[in-house]
């Protein structure tokens, strides 16, 4: 962009100078006759040396007129050049505009994935209530299923949202043993279609995806706005999520609503991705179970996501294709942030990969090593944090289940885990459930 801007400025300046050089030559050519500009040698002129110089006065007047004309033309050309510069941003492609120094002007659409929940009204009401700008955060609702009542709810918002309808609602041919998973196949097809609409048809460069059963926090938009530049520039990141899988009330610190973490686990449930990631994923998008597919090493490629201490989304949809999996035990108790944090005004440099990794590992492995029994029986002394060490898949699951945090692993990665470490609050003490020192990689058999 800088190279293009410099090229444009150079071309404008070159045309400006060239035009005025030509103008000056033309005006000089229209000046006094050659007899007045060049001395004559005839005897008659020698005889008039003592007479008033009438021809010289004409030359002076012509020169003054020419200077005035040049100044007027220069002023007009200066104004034209300023107009060209003021319109320069309109000539730049959208993708380059998104990388300008002013991230506040980047358009970040919100894509709501919908089907047959009339309770989408709760989701849309909060999005519209907290949305600081209609222009910067257009809401796009992509509906599958063809459910008429849900469509009526969406349409009731008029121009406040854009309502897209997935055209292909046919059944998908699957293996006999996967017939019960037909819903997961349709969801994956819908995501593929909807993301293509956002990136290829509407030509956006980023998007935040929420589902129709999510309620957002007051600082939801500020959160994603602040992290957009980091996601755009840091190649070690591939998403920003508003969700903490272990973010139940009592397991998060209310005093750290502004604290963010890197995680190797793909959280989803309110997350931002860029067009460049979609270009990478779209050709190999899976037929079903897209979220678990995202968690595989072939897709993640060692990249991390950003997630908050306290969730910026809350799910209220118990019924769905997952039949309420995890909802009653974990999801219904997730704490939704209620205090607005001005993320765009905070220094988030601590999230940069090298800096974060070094400080994180130093903090985790310099904390006191304690036992499971000491934690459960309340025998910890001091404010913490404390480290509990696991050495196998089974020991991790036993500890996680005992504390009431989510125990499942995807491709060997625990929920909220970073370099194998899961951080949570237990009875007011910060606990790091951590692997042995010297951890190097995830074991995909731990699933």
C-alpha positions in Angstrom: 0.0 0.0 0.0 2.8 2.4 0.9 4.5 1.6 -2.5 1.3 2.2 -4.3 0.7 5.5 -2.5 4.2 6.7 -3.3 3.8 5.7 -7.0 0.5 7.6 -7.1 2.0 10.7 -5.5 5.0 10.6 -7.9 2.7 10.3 -10.9 0.5 13.2 -9.7 3.5 15.4 -9.0 5.1 14.6 -12.4 1.8 15.4 -14.3 1.5 18.6 -12.2 5.0 19.8 -13.0 4.8 18.8 -16.7 1.5 20.6 -17.2 2.7 23.8 -15.7 6.0 23.7 -17.6 4.0 23.4 -20.8 1.8 26.2 -19.7 4.7 28.5 -19.0 6.2 27.8 -22.4 2.8 28.6 -24.0 2.4 31.8 -22.1 5.9 32.9 -22.9 5.2 32.2 -26.6 2.2 34.4 -26.4 4.3 37.3 -24.9 5.6 40.4 -26.6 6.6 40.4 -30.3 10.1 39.4 -31.2 11.0 42.9 -32.1 10.3 44.0 -28.6 12.1 41.2 -26.9 15.2 41.3 -28.9 17.4 44.4 -29.6 17.3 45.9 -33.1 20.5 47.1 -34.8 19.1 49.6 -37.3 20.3 53.3 -37.2 16.7 54.5 -36.5 16.9 52.8 -33.1 20.2 54.4 -32.3 18.7 57.8 -33.0 15.8 57.1 -30.5 18.0 56.1 -27.5 17.1 59.2 -25.6 13.3 58.9 -26.3 10.8 57.3 -23.9 10.9 53.4 -24.0 7.2 52.8 -25.1 8.0 49.3 -26.3 9.7 48.4 -22.9 6.4 49.3 -21.1 4.4 47.0 -23.3 6.9 44.2 -22.5 6.5 44.9 -18.8 2.7 44.8 -19.0 2.8 41.5 -21.0 5.2 39.9 -18.5 3.0 41.0 -15.5 -0.1 39.6 -17.3 1.8 36.4 -18.0 2.9 36.0 -14.3 -0.7 36.6 -13.1 -1.9 34.0 -15.5 0.7 31.5 -14.4 -0.1 32.1 -10.7 -3.8 31.6 -11.4 -3.2 28.4 -13.3 -0.9 27.1 -10.6 -3.5 27.7 -7.9 -6.1 25.9 -10.0 -3.8 22.9 -10.5 -2.9 22.8 -6.8 -6.6 22.5 -6.0 -7.0 19.7 -8.5 -4.0 17.9 -7.0 -5.5 18.1 -3.5 -8.8 16.7 -4.8 -6.9 13.8 -6.4 -5.1 13.1 -3.1 -8.4 13.2 -1.1 -10.0 10.6 -3.4 -6.9 8.3 -3.4 -8.3 5.9 -0.7 -11.3 5.2 -3.0 -9.0 3.7 -5.6 -7.3 1.2 -3.3 -8.7 -2.3 -3.1 -10.8 -3.2 0.0 -8.2 -5.6 1.3 -5.6 -2.9 1.4 -7.9 -0.5 3.0 -8.4 -3.0 5.9 -4.6 -2.7 6.7 -4.5 1.0 7.1 -3.1 2.5 10.3 -6.7 3.3 11.5 -8.2 0.0 12.5 -11.4 1.8 13.7 -12.5 2.1 10.0 -12.3 -1.6 9.2 -15.7 -3.1 8.5 -16.3 -6.3 10.6 -19.6 -7.9 9.6 -21.4 -10.2 12.1 -22.6 -13.4 10.5 -25.5 -15.0 12.4 -26.0 -18.7 11.5 -29.7 -19.5 11.8 -32.1 -22.3 11.3 -35.3 -22.9 13.1 -35.0 -21.0 16.4 -37.5 -18.2 16.8 -35.4 -17.3 19.9 -33.0 -15.8 17.5 -34.7 -12.6 18.6 -32.7 -12.7 21.8 -29.5 -12.9 19.8 -30.4 -10.1 17.4 -31.8 -7.8 20.1 -28.5 -7.8 22.0 -26.4 -7.5 18.8 -28.4 -4.4 17.8 -28.4 -3.0 21.3 -24.7 -3.1 21.7 -23.7 -2.4 18.1 -21.8 1.0 18.1 -22.0 1.5 14.3 -24.3 0.1 11.6 -21.8 0.8 8.9 -18.8 -0.8 10.6 -20.7 -3.9 11.9 -23.3 -5.0 9.3 -25.4 -7.9 10.6 -25.9 -10.7 8.1 -28.3 -13.5 9.0 -27.8 -16.7 7.0 -30.8 -19.0 7.4 -31.0 -22.7 6.6 -34.0 -25.0 7.2 -36.6 -22.8 5.6 -38.4 -22.4 8.9 -41.2 -19.8 8.2 -41.6 -18.6 11.8 -37.9 -18.0 12.2 -37.8 -16.2 8.9 -40.6 -13.9 10.0 -38.7 -13.0 13.2 -35.6 -12.1 11.1 -37.6 -10.1 8.5 -39.2 -8.1 11.3 -35.8 -6.3 11.8 -36.1 -4.8 8.3 -33.0 -2.9 7.1 -31.2 -3.5 10.5 -30.1 -6.9 9.2 -29.4 -8.6 5.9 -31.4 -11.8 5.6 -29.8 -14.5 3.4 -31.5 -17.8 2.7 -29.4 -21.0 2.0 -30.9 -22.3 -1.2 -30.0 -26.0 -0.9 -32.1 -27.7 1.8 -32.0 -31.2 0.3 -31.0 -34.2 2.3 -27.3 -35.2 2.0 -26.3 -38.7 1.0 -24.4 -40.3 3.9 -23.2 -43.7 5.1 -26.0 -45.7 6.8 -24.2 -45.4 10.1 -24.1 -41.6 9.8 -27.9 -41.1 9.1 -28.3 -39.9 12.7 -25.7 -37.2 12.0 -27.5 -35.8 9.0 -27.9 -32.5 10.9 -24.1 -32.1 11.2 -23.7 -32.5 7.5 -26.3 -29.8 6.8 -24.6 -27.5 9.2 -21.3 -27.9 7.5 -22.9 -27.3 4.1 -24.5 -24.2 5.5 -21.3 -22.8 6.9 -19.6 -23.3 3.6 -22.3 -21.5 1.7 -22.6 -18.6 4.2 -18.9 -17.9 4.4 -18.6 -17.9 0.6 -21.4 -15.3 0.6 -19.5 -13.1 3.1 -16.1 -13.4 1.5 -16.7 -14.0 -2.2 -20.1 -12.4 -2.9 -20.1 -9.5 -0.4 -16.3 -9.1 -0.6 -15.6 -8.6 3.1 -12.1 -9.2 4.5 -13.1 -10.5 7.9 -16.2 -11.8 9.8 -17.3 -12.6 13.3 -19.5 -15.7 13.4 -22.2 -16.3 16.0 -25.0 -18.8 16.1 -28.7 -18.0 16.7 -28.5 -19.2 20.3 -25.8 -16.9 21.5 -26.2 -13.7 23.5 -23.3 -11.2 23.4 -21.7 -9.1 26.1 -21.8 -5.3 26.1 -18.1 -5.1 25.0 -18.4 -7.8 22.4 -17.8 -5.4 19.5 -14.9 -3.5 21.2 -13.3 -6.9 21.9 -13.1 -8.0 18.3 -12.3 -4.5 17.0 -9.2 -4.3 19.3 -8.0 -7.8 18.3 -8.5 -7.4 14.5 -5.1 -5.8 13.8 -3.3 -8.5 15.8 -5.1 -11.3 14.0 -4.3 -9.6 10.7 -0.6 -9.3 11.4 0.4 -12.2 13.6 0.8 -15.4 11.5 0.9 -17.5 14.7 -2.8 -16.7 15.2 -5.8 -18.0 13.2 -8.8 -16.9 15.1 -10.2 -14.8 17.9 -12.9 -16.3 20.1 -15.2 -14.7 22.6 -15.7 -18.0 24.5 -14.0 -19.6 27.5 -14.9 -23.4 27.6 -14.2 -23.4 31.4 -15.7 -20.0 32.0 -18.3 -21.0 34.5 -19.1 -18.8 37.4 -16.6 -19.5 40.2 -14.0 -20.8 37.7 -13.1 -17.3 36.4 -11.8 -14.2 38.1 -14.3 -11.3 38.0 -11.5 -8.9 38.7 -9.7 -9.9 35.5 -12.4 -9.2 32.9 -9.7 -7.4 30.8 -7.3 -10.4 30.7 -6.9 -12.4 27.5 -5.0 -15.6 26.7 -3.6 -17.5 23.8 -5.0 -21.0 23.4 -4.2 -24.0 21.2 -7.8 -25.1 21.3 -10.3 -23.8 18.8 -13.2 -22.5 20.9 -15.7 -21.3 18.4 -19.0 -19.9 19.8 -18.5 -16.3 18.7 -15.2 -16.2 16.7 -13.5 -14.0 14.1 -11.6 -15.2 11.0 -10.1 -13.4 8.0 -10.7 -14.0 4.3 -7.1 -15.2 3.9 -7.9 -18.1 6.3 -11.1 -18.9 4.4 -9.1 -19.0 1.1 -6.9 -21.7 2.8 -9.8 -23.7 4.4 -12.6 -23.5 1.8 -11.1 -25.9 -0.8 -11.0 -28.7 1.7 -14.0 -27.8 3.9 -15.4 -31.0 5.5 -18.8 -32.6 4.8 -19.6 -32.7 8.5 -18.3 -32.0 12.0 -16.5 -28.8 10.8 -15.6 -27.6 14.3 -13.7 -30.8 15.3 -12.1 -30.8 11.8 -10.8 -27.3 12.6 -9.1 -28.7 15.7 -7.0 -31.3 13.7 -3.3 -30.6 13.3 -3.6 -30.4 9.5 -5.9 -27.4 9.8 -4.5 -25.7 13.0 -0.9 -26.0 11.9 0.4 -25.0 15.3 -1.5 -21.7 15.3 -3.4 -20.3 18.3 -6.5 -18.4 19.1 -7.1 -15.6 21.5 -9.8 -16.2 24.2 -10.9 -14.1 27.2 -10.9 -14.9 30.9 -14.6 -14.1 31.0 -16.7 -15.1 28.0 -18.2 -12.4 25.7 -20.9 -14.9 24.5 -23.4 -17.0 26.3 -25.3 -19.9 24.8 -29.0 -20.3 25.6 -29.8 -23.0 23.1 -30.2 -26.4 24.9 -31.9 -28.0 21.9 -30.0 -28.6 18.7 -28.3 -31.3 16.7 -26.0 -32.1 19.6 -29.1 -32.9 21.7 -27.9 -30.7 24.6 -24.5 -32.3 24.9 -22.5 -30.5 27.7 -25.3 -27.9 28.1 -26.8 -29.0 31.4 -23.4 -29.8 33.0 -21.3 -26.9 31.7 -22.6 -24.5 29.2 -25.7 -23.2 31.0 -23.4 -22.0 33.8 -21.0 -20.0 31.7 -20.5 -16.5 33.1 -21.2 -13.7 30.6 -19.2 -10.5 31.1 -21.4 -7.6 32.2 -18.7 -4.9 32.6 -17.6 -2.9 29.5 -13.9 -3.2 29.0 -12.4 -0.6 26.5 -10.2 -3.1 24.8 -9.3 -0.7 21.9 -7.6 1.5 24.5 -5.6 -1.3 26.2 -2.0 -2.4 25.4 -2.4 -6.0 24.1 1.2 -6.4 23.1 1.6 -9.1 25.8 -0.3 -11.5 23.6 2.5 -11.5 21.0 3.7 -15.1 20.6 7.3 -15.0 21.8 6.6 -12.6 24.6 3.5 -14.5 25.8 5.1 -17.9 25.6 8.1 -16.9 27.6 6.1 -15.2 30.4 3.5 -17.9 30.5 5.9 -20.8 30.9 7.9 -18.9 33.5 4.8 -18.2 35.5 3.4 -21.7 35.2 6.6 -23.6 36.1 7.8 -21.3 38.8 4.6 -21.7 40.8 4.5 -24.2 43.7 3.8 -27.8 42.8 0.9 -29.2 44.8 -1.1 -32.4 44.9 -4.7 -33.1 43.9 -5.6 -33.8 47.5 -4.1 -30.5 48.8 -6.3 -28.6 46.4 -9.5 -30.6 47.0 -9.1 -30.5 50.8 -8.3 -26.8 50.9 -4.8 -27.2 52.3 -3.2 -24.6 50.0 -1.3 -21.8 51.7 -0.8 -18.5 50.0 -2.7 -16.6 47.3 -1.4 -18.8 44.5 -1.2 -19.6 41.7 -0.5 -23.3 42.1 0.5 -26.0 39.7 -0.9 -29.5 39.5 1.0 -31.8 37.3 -0.5 -34.5 35.0 1.6 -37.1 33.1 -1.0 -39.0 31.0 -4.3 -38.7 29.3 -5.9 -40.7 32.2 -4.5 -38.5 34.9 -5.6 -35.4 33.1 -9.1 -36.7 32.8 -9.3 -37.7 36.4 -8.1 -34.3 37.6 -10.3 -32.4 35.2 -13.4 -34.4 36.2 -12.6 -34.0 39.9 -12.4 -30.2 39.5 -15.5 -29.9 37.3 -13.8 -28.5 34.2 -14.3 -29.9 30.8 -12.3 -33.2 30.4 -12.6 -34.0 26.7 -9.6 -33.5 24.4 -9.7 -32.9 20.6 -6.7 -34.1 18.7 -4.9 -34.3 22.1 -5.6 -30.6 22.9 -7.6 -29.9 26.1 -10.2 -27.2 26.1 -8.6 -23.7 26.8 -5.2 -25.4 26.8 -2.0 -23.6 25.8 1.1 -25.7 25.5 -0.8 -28.4 27.4 -1.7 -26.1 30.3 -5.3 -25.5 31.4 -5.8 -22.4 33.7 -8.8 -22.0 35.9 -10.0 -20.8 39.3 -10.9 -23.3 42.0 -12.2 -22.1 45.3 -10.7 -18.7 44.7 -7.2 -20.0 43.9 -5.6 -20.0 40.4 -4.7 -23.5 39.3 -2.5 -24.5 36.4 -3.2 -28.1 35.4 0.0 -28.6 33.5 2.1 -31.4 31.8 5.6 -32.2 32.8 8.2 -29.5 32.3 9.8 -29.6 28.8 6.4 -30.2 27.0 7.0 -30.2 23.3 3.8 -31.3 21.4 0.3 -32.7 21.7 -0.3 -36.5 21.4 -3.2 -36.9 18.9 -4.0 -40.3 20.5 -5.3 -38.4 23.6 -8.8 -38.0 22.2 
